[in-house]
């Protein structure tokens, strides 16, 4: 499943797949949990547009998950 889902005016994020702890903290601050205990959080796009977040901090790619 995708870690980010576009719902039009909102984005759903799977916090467990976000690389940066700072971005996870930001999502916890400005977003709303979809369900208690779920890693999914809903964030309004207008609120999120205020924060410049580089895409490489958002989602872990396959190369970052490999353990040497």
KOLBA-609258 format. One record per residue: residue number from 1; x, z, y negated of N, C-alpha, C, CB in turn. Coordinates in Angstrom, 1 decimal. Atoms other than C-alpha are relative to their C-alpha. Glycine has a CB too. Example, Ala and Ser with C-alpha at 12.3 -4.5 7.8 and 13.67 -1.06 7.14 Angstrom:
> 1|0.9|0.0|1.2|12.3|7.8|4.5|0.9|0.0|-1.2|-1.0|1.2|0.0
> 2|-0.9|0.0|1.1|13.7|7.1|1.1|-0.8|0.8|-1.1|0.4|-1.4|-0.5
//
This chain:
> 1|0.8|0.0|1.2|0.0|0.0|0.0|0.9|0.0|-1.2|-1.0|1.2|0.0
> 2|-0.8|0.1|1.2|1.2|-0.7|-3.5|0.1|1.4|-0.7|-0.7|-1.0|-1.0
> 3|-0.2|-1.3|0.7|2.6|2.3|-5.5|-0.7|0.0|-1.4|1.4|0.3|-0.2
> 4|0.7|0.1|1.2|0.8|1.1|-8.7|-1.1|-1.0|0.1|1.0|-0.4|-1.2
> 5|1.2|0.9|-0.1|-2.7|-0.3|-8.9|-0.6|-0.1|-1.3|-1.0|0.6|1.1
> 6|0.5|0.3|1.3|-4.1|-1.9|-12.0|-1.6|0.0|0.1|0.5|-1.3|-0.6
> 7|1.5|0.0|0.0|-7.8|-1.0|-12.6|-0.6|-0.5|-1.3|-0.4|1.5|0.3
> 8|0.5|0.5|1.2|-8.2|-2.7|-15.9|0.5|0.9|-1.2|-1.5|-0.2|0.0
> 9|-0.3|-0.9|1.1|-8.2|0.1|-18.5|0.9|1.1|0.5|-1.2|0.5|-0.6
> 10|-0.8|-1.1|-0.5|-6.3|2.5|-16.2|0.9|-0.5|1.1|-0.9|1.1|0.6
> 11|-0.9|0.3|-1.1|-3.4|2.5|-13.8|0.0|1.2|1.0|1.4|-0.3|-0.5
> 12|-0.2|-1.0|-1.0|-3.2|4.4|-10.5|1.4|0.0|0.5|-1.0|-0.2|1.2
> 13|-1.4|-0.1|-0.4|0.2|5.7|-9.6|0.1|0.9|1.2|0.9|0.5|-1.1
> 14|-0.3|-0.8|-1.1|1.4|7.0|-6.3|1.3|0.8|-0.3|0.2|-0.8|1.4
> 15|-1.1|-0.8|0.5|3.7|9.8|-7.6|1.1|0.2|1.1|-0.5|1.4|-0.5
> 16|-1.0|-0.2|-1.1|5.4|10.2|-4.2|1.0|-1.2|0.1|-0.6|0.2|1.3
> 17|-0.9|1.2|0.0|7.0|6.7|-4.7|0.7|-0.3|-1.3|-0.8|-1.2|0.4
> 18|-0.6|0.1|1.3|8.1|7.2|-8.3|1.5|0.6|0.1|-0.8|0.7|-1.1
> 19|-1.3|-0.4|-0.2|11.9|7.4|-8.5|0.4|1.1|-1.0|0.9|-1.2|-0.3
> 20|-0.5|-0.9|1.0|12.5|9.3|-11.7|-0.8|1.3|-0.1|0.0|-0.7|-1.4
> 21|0.7|-1.2|0.1|11.6|13.0|-11.9|-0.7|0.1|-1.4|0.9|1.2|0.2
> 22|0.5|0.0|1.4|11.0|12.5|-15.7|-1.3|-0.8|-0.1|1.0|-0.5|-1.0
> 23|1.3|0.8|0.0|8.4|9.8|-15.1|-1.1|0.7|0.8|0.3|-1.4|0.7
> 24|1.0|-0.8|-0.8|6.7|12.0|-12.4|-0.6|1.1|-0.9|0.6|0.5|1.3
> 25|0.4|-1.1|0.9|6.6|14.8|-15.0|-1.0|-0.6|-1.1|1.2|0.7|-0.6
> 26|0.9|0.7|1.0|5.1|12.4|-17.6|-1.3|-0.3|0.6|0.7|-1.2|-0.5
> 27|1.2|0.4|-0.6|2.5|11.2|-15.2|-0.9|1.3|0.3|0.2|-0.7|1.3
> 28|0.8|-1.2|-0.2|1.5|14.8|-14.4|-0.5|0.5|-1.3|0.9|1.1|0.6
> 29|0.5|-0.5|1.3|1.2|15.6|-18.1|-1.1|-0.9|-0.6|1.2|0.0|-1.0
> 30|1.0|0.8|0.6|-0.8|12.6|-19.2|-1.1|-0.6|0.9|0.6|-1.2|-0.7
> 31|0.9|0.6|-1.0|-2.6|11.6|-16.0|-1.0|1.0|0.5|0.7|-0.6|1.1
> 32|1.0|-0.8|-0.7|-5.5|13.0|-14.0|0.1|-0.2|1.5|-1.4|-0.2|-0.5
> 33|0.0|0.1|-1.5|-5.3|13.7|-10.2|-1.2|-0.6|0.5|0.3|1.4|0.6
> 34|1.2|0.6|-0.6|-7.6|11.5|-8.2|-0.7|1.0|0.9|0.5|-1.3|0.8
> 35|0.5|-1.0|-0.8|-8.1|14.2|-5.7|1.0|1.1|0.2|-0.5|-0.5|1.4
> 36|-1.0|-1.1|-0.2|-6.6|17.7|-5.2|0.9|-0.2|1.1|-0.8|1.3|0.1
> 37|-1.0|0.1|-1.0|-3.4|17.5|-3.3|0.4|-1.5|0.3|-0.5|0.6|1.3
> 38|-0.3|1.4|-0.2|-3.3|13.7|-3.5|1.2|-0.4|-0.9|-1.2|-0.9|-0.3
> 39|-1.1|0.4|0.8|-0.1|12.0|-4.8|-0.5|-1.0|-1.1|1.1|-0.7|0.8
> 40|0.6|1.0|0.9|-2.4|9.5|-6.7|-0.4|0.6|-1.3|-1.1|-0.8|0.6
> 41|0.4|-0.5|1.3|-2.8|10.0|-10.4|-0.5|-1.2|-0.8|1.2|0.7|-0.8
> 42|0.6|1.0|0.9|-4.9|8.0|-12.9|0.5|0.2|-1.4|-1.6|0.0|0.1
> 43|-0.5|-0.1|1.3|-3.5|7.2|-16.3|-0.6|-1.1|-0.9|1.6|-0.1|-0.1
> 44|0.5|1.0|0.9|-5.1|5.4|-19.2|1.1|-0.9|-0.6|-0.8|0.7|-1.2
> 45|-1.1|0.9|0.5|-3.1|2.3|-20.3|0.4|0.2|-1.4|-0.4|-1.4|0.3
> 46|-0.3|-0.2|1.4|-3.4|3.1|-24.0|0.9|1.2|-0.2|-1.3|0.1|-0.8
> 47|-0.8|-1.2|0.1|-1.9|6.5|-23.5|1.4|-0.3|0.5|-0.6|1.2|0.8
> 48|-1.3|0.3|-0.6|0.9|5.2|-21.3|0.8|-1.0|-0.8|-0.2|-0.6|1.4
> 49|-0.7|1.0|0.8|1.7|2.4|-23.7|0.9|0.7|-1.1|-1.0|-0.9|-0.7
> 50|-0.8|-0.7|1.0|3.1|5.0|-26.1|1.4|0.3|0.5|-0.7|1.3|-0.4
> 51|-1.3|-0.4|-0.6|6.0|5.8|-23.7|0.7|-1.2|0.6|-0.2|1.1|1.1
> 52|-0.7|1.2|-0.5|8.6|3.1|-23.1|0.7|0.5|1.3|1.1|-0.5|-1.0
> 53|-0.6|-0.3|-1.4|9.4|3.4|-19.3|0.6|-1.2|0.6|-1.1|0.7|0.9
> 54|-0.6|1.2|-0.6|11.9|1.0|-17.8|-0.6|-0.1|1.5|1.5|0.2|0.1
> 55|0.6|0.3|-1.3|10.5|-0.6|-14.6|0.9|0.5|1.1|-0.3|-1.5|0.2
> 56|-0.9|-0.5|-1.1|13.6|0.4|-12.5|-0.2|1.5|0.2|1.4|-0.3|-0.3
> 57|0.3|-1.5|-0.2|12.6|4.1|-13.0|-1.3|0.2|0.7|0.1|0.7|-1.3
> 58|1.4|-0.2|-0.5|9.1|3.5|-11.7|0.0|0.1|1.5|-0.9|-1.1|-0.5
> 59|0.3|0.0|-1.4|9.1|2.5|-8.1|1.3|-0.3|0.8|-1.0|-1.1|0.4
> 60|-1.2|0.2|-0.9|11.8|2.8|-5.4|-0.1|-1.3|0.8|0.2|1.2|0.9
> 61|-0.1|1.2|-0.7|12.8|-0.5|-4.0|0.5|0.2|1.4|0.8|-1.1|-0.7
> 62|-0.5|-0.2|-1.3|13.8|-1.1|-0.4|1.5|0.4|0.1|-0.2|-1.3|0.8
> 63|-1.4|-0.3|0.0|17.5|-0.9|-1.3|0.3|1.4|-0.2|0.7|-0.9|-1.0
> 64|-0.2|-1.4|0.3|17.1|2.6|-2.6|-0.4|1.0|1.2|-0.7|0.4|-1.2
> 65|0.5|-0.8|-1.1|15.5|3.9|0.6|0.9|0.0|1.2|-1.4|-0.5|0.4
> 66|-0.9|0.0|-1.1|18.2|3.0|3.0|1.0|1.1|-0.1|0.8|-1.4|0.1
> 67|-1.0|-1.1|-0.1|20.4|5.8|4.2|1.2|-0.5|0.7|-0.6|1.3|0.7
> 68|-1.2|0.5|-0.6|24.0|5.0|4.9|0.5|0.8|1.1|1.1|-0.2|-1.0
//
